[in-house]
């Protein structure tokens, strides 16, 4: 009975320790940039998912040992702890999906703002060039040149924003895929059908 209590306290302590250290155990360099907050949230989610995966492995092995030893109370405790850790794992998977979507949405908002600036530049050029041609017919107007320079700058910034979105999403998807690949090699049947690897 004493060993049962000791094992239960040890498992509870390990699960609690993994949950607390999950926030500080973020792999990779700390992101810096416009979307650093979202990228950091994704990495924290992945770290917590990895910790939960390790807890699930540990608890499954402990459950097998206690079952083979005939320790019914420990089996009940192990099953309860396993259900809790799996629920936490599912919650963190949902957070990961939400954080990934938030990152993509932030990129799309920035792209749409850049497209709106391009539309405004085109309107200004059309409005100014039509008025300008009626008065003098000279193409060397400084305001028209400024509008065209703004249009060129905004087009370059749009291209850069799209490139950043693609590179960020590829990097995030690769991190997610690598994390899920590690889970599949562990042999957890509940983790085999992952929708994140396909996107």
C-alpha positions as CSV (number, residue, x, y, z in Angstrom):
1,X,0.0,0.0,0.0
2,X,2.9,2.3,0.8
3,X,4.5,1.6,-2.6
4,X,1.2,2.4,-4.3
5,X,0.9,5.8,-2.7
6,X,4.5,6.5,-3.4
7,X,4.1,5.6,-7.1
8,X,0.9,7.7,-7.3
9,X,2.7,10.7,-5.8
10,X,5.7,10.2,-8.0
11,X,3.5,10.1,-11.2
12,X,1.5,13.1,-10.1
13,X,4.7,15.0,-9.4
14,X,6.2,14.1,-12.8
15,X,3.1,15.1,-14.7
16,X,3.0,18.4,-12.8
17,X,6.7,19.0,-13.4
18,X,6.3,18.4,-17.1
19,X,3.3,20.8,-17.3
20,X,5.3,23.5,-15.5
21,X,8.5,23.1,-17.5
22,X,6.6,22.9,-20.8
23,X,6.6,26.7,-21.0
24,X,10.3,27.1,-20.6
25,X,11.3,24.1,-22.8
26,X,10.7,25.8,-26.1
27,X,12.9,24.4,-28.9
28,X,14.6,26.6,-31.6
29,X,15.6,30.2,-31.7
30,X,13.4,32.8,-30.2
31,X,11.5,34.4,-33.0
32,X,11.8,38.1,-33.5
33,X,9.7,40.1,-36.0
34,X,6.2,41.2,-36.7
35,X,4.7,37.8,-35.8
36,X,7.0,36.7,-33.0
37,X,4.1,36.4,-30.5
38,X,2.2,33.9,-32.7
39,X,5.4,31.9,-33.6
40,X,6.3,31.7,-29.9
41,X,2.8,30.5,-29.1
42,X,3.1,27.8,-31.7
43,X,6.5,26.6,-30.3
44,X,5.1,26.6,-26.8
45,X,2.2,24.5,-28.0
46,X,4.6,22.1,-29.7
47,X,6.7,21.8,-26.6
48,X,3.7,21.1,-24.4
49,X,2.5,18.5,-26.9
50,X,5.9,16.8,-26.8
51,X,5.8,16.8,-23.0
52,X,2.3,15.3,-23.0
53,X,3.5,12.6,-25.4
54,X,6.3,11.7,-23.1
55,X,3.9,11.6,-20.2
56,X,1.5,9.3,-22.1
57,X,4.3,6.9,-23.0
58,X,5.4,6.8,-19.3
59,X,1.9,6.3,-18.0
60,X,1.2,3.6,-20.6
61,X,4.3,1.7,-19.5
62,X,3.4,2.2,-15.8
63,X,-0.1,1.0,-16.5
64,X,1.3,-2.2,-18.1
65,X,3.6,-2.8,-15.1
66,X,0.9,-2.3,-12.6
67,X,-1.5,-4.5,-14.5
68,X,1.0,-7.3,-14.7
69,X,1.8,-6.9,-11.0
70,X,-2.0,-7.2,-10.2
71,X,-2.1,-3.8,-8.5
72,X,-5.7,-2.8,-9.0
73,X,-5.6,0.5,-7.2
74,X,-2.5,1.6,-9.1
75,X,-4.2,0.6,-12.4
76,X,-7.2,2.8,-11.6
77,X,-4.9,5.7,-10.7
78,X,-2.9,5.2,-13.8
79,X,-5.9,5.1,-16.0
80,X,-7.2,8.4,-14.5
81,X,-3.8,10.1,-14.9
82,X,-3.6,8.8,-18.5
83,X,-7.1,10.2,-19.3
84,X,-6.1,13.6,-17.8
85,X,-2.8,13.8,-19.8
86,X,-4.6,12.8,-23.0
87,X,-7.2,15.5,-22.4
88,X,-4.4,18.0,-21.9
89,X,-2.8,16.8,-25.1
90,X,-6.0,17.2,-27.1
91,X,-6.4,20.7,-25.6
92,X,-2.9,21.7,-26.7
93,X,-3.5,20.3,-30.2
94,X,-6.5,22.6,-30.4
95,X,-4.4,25.5,-29.2
96,X,-1.8,24.6,-31.8
97,X,-4.4,24.7,-34.6
98,X,-5.8,28.0,-33.4
99,X,-2.3,29.6,-33.1
100,X,-1.4,28.4,-36.6
101,X,-4.6,29.9,-38.0
102,X,-4.0,33.2,-36.1
103,X,-0.5,33.4,-37.7
104,X,-1.9,32.8,-41.2
105,X,-4.7,35.3,-40.6
106,X,-2.2,38.0,-39.4
107,X,-0.2,37.5,-42.6
108,X,-3.4,37.8,-44.7
109,X,-4.4,41.0,-43.0
110,X,-1.0,42.5,-43.8
111,X,-1.2,41.4,-47.4
112,X,-4.7,42.9,-47.7
113,X,-3.6,46.2,-46.3
114,X,-0.7,46.2,-48.8
115,X,-3.2,45.5,-51.7
116,X,-5.4,48.3,-50.5
117,X,-2.4,50.7,-50.5
118,X,-1.7,49.6,-54.1
119,X,-5.3,50.3,-55.1
120,X,-5.1,53.7,-53.6
121,X,-1.8,54.4,-55.4
122,X,-3.4,53.4,-58.7
123,X,-6.4,55.6,-58.0
124,X,-4.2,58.6,-57.3
125,X,-2.1,58.0,-60.4
126,X,-5.3,57.7,-62.6
127,X,-6.9,60.8,-61.0
128,X,-3.8,62.9,-61.2
129,X,-2.6,61.8,-64.7
130,X,-6.0,62.5,-66.2
131,X,-6.2,65.9,-64.7
132,X,-2.6,66.6,-65.6
133,X,-2.9,65.6,-69.3
134,X,-5.8,68.0,-69.7
135,X,-3.8,71.0,-68.4
136,X,-0.3,70.7,-69.9
137,X,0.4,67.2,-71.4
138,X,3.8,67.0,-69.7
139,X,4.8,63.7,-68.0
140,X,7.5,65.1,-65.7
141,X,5.1,66.1,-62.9
142,X,6.8,65.5,-59.5
143,X,3.5,64.5,-57.7
144,X,2.8,61.9,-60.5
145,X,6.3,60.6,-60.2
146,X,5.9,60.4,-56.4
147,X,2.6,58.4,-56.8
148,X,4.4,56.0,-59.2
149,X,7.3,55.6,-56.8
150,X,4.8,54.8,-54.0
151,X,3.1,52.2,-56.3
152,X,6.4,50.5,-57.0
153,X,7.4,50.5,-53.3
154,X,4.0,49.1,-52.3
155,X,4.3,46.4,-55.0
156,X,7.7,45.4,-53.6
157,X,6.4,45.4,-50.1
158,X,3.4,43.2,-51.2
159,X,5.8,40.7,-52.8
160,X,7.9,40.7,-49.6
161,X,4.9,40.2,-47.4
162,X,3.7,37.2,-49.5
163,X,7.2,35.7,-49.4
164,X,7.3,36.1,-45.6
165,X,3.9,34.4,-45.3
166,X,5.0,31.5,-47.4
167,X,8.3,31.0,-45.6
168,X,6.7,31.4,-42.1
169,X,3.9,28.9,-43.0
170,X,6.4,26.4,-44.5
171,X,8.6,26.6,-41.4
172,X,5.6,26.2,-39.0
173,X,4.2,23.3,-41.0
174,X,7.6,21.7,-41.0
175,X,7.9,22.0,-37.2
176,X,4.4,20.6,-36.8
177,X,5.1,17.7,-39.2
178,X,8.4,16.9,-37.5
179,X,6.7,16.9,-34.1
180,X,3.9,14.6,-35.4
181,X,6.4,12.3,-37.1
182,X,8.0,11.8,-33.7
183,X,4.6,10.9,-32.3
184,X,3.9,8.4,-35.1
185,X,7.2,6.6,-34.5
186,X,6.3,6.3,-30.8
187,X,3.3,4.1,-31.9
188,X,0.5,5.9,-30.1
189,X,-2.6,4.9,-32.1
190,X,-4.5,8.0,-31.0
191,X,-1.9,10.2,-32.6
192,X,-1.6,8.5,-36.0
193,X,-4.3,10.4,-37.7
194,X,-3.1,13.9,-37.6
195,X,-4.6,16.6,-39.8
196,X,-1.7,19.0,-39.4
197,X,0.7,17.0,-41.5
198,X,-1.5,17.2,-44.6
199,X,-1.6,21.0,-44.7
